[in-house]
Amino acid sequence: MSNRNNSAFESMKYEVAKEVGVPLKQGYNGDLTAREAGKIGGTIVQKVFQNYKGSAQ
């Protein structure tokens, strides 16, 4: 993954965490529960899928 894509993903990750109310911080986040981490990942997948679906039409 290029630096540009990686930084865009990092930005999206923190934005989504804030949206869903998960206290994501820079560095170590081992104190997050599986549910909290899943909320972030699941929401990112939903957004990517919606963008893909919208651009395919």
N, C-alpha and C positions, 0 to 999 in steps of 0.2 A: 504494500500500500504506500502511496506517495505521501510526503509530508503534508501536502495540501489536503488530501482526503483524510489523513489521520487527524489533523487539527480540526477539520470540519466534524468528524465523528466525536472527538473530545468535546467540542462545543455543544453538539447535540446531546451528548450524554449528560452533561451538567444541566442543560436547559430542561431536559425531560425529568431529571431527578428533582429539580425544583418544582416543576409542574405537578408531579405526583406526590410531593411532600417527603421525599427521601433525603436524609442528611448526608449527601455524597460530598466528600472533601478531596482535596489534592492528596496524592500519596496513598497510604494504606487505608483500606476500607473493610478490613476483615471483621469488623464489628457489625456489619450489616447482616440482616437475616437473609435467608434464601428468598423469602417473600419480597423483601425490599429490592434485592438485586433483580429478581424476576420482573418486578413492576417496571423497572428501568428498561431492561432488555425487551420485554414484551411490548412496551409502548414504542420503543425505537423500531421494532419490526413492523408494528402497525403503521407507523408514519411512513416508513420506506415503502411498504406495500401500497399504501394509498397514493403516494407520489408516482410509483410505477404504474399503477392502474390508471391514474389520471393522465399520464403522458402517453399511454398506449392507445388511447381513444382518439 
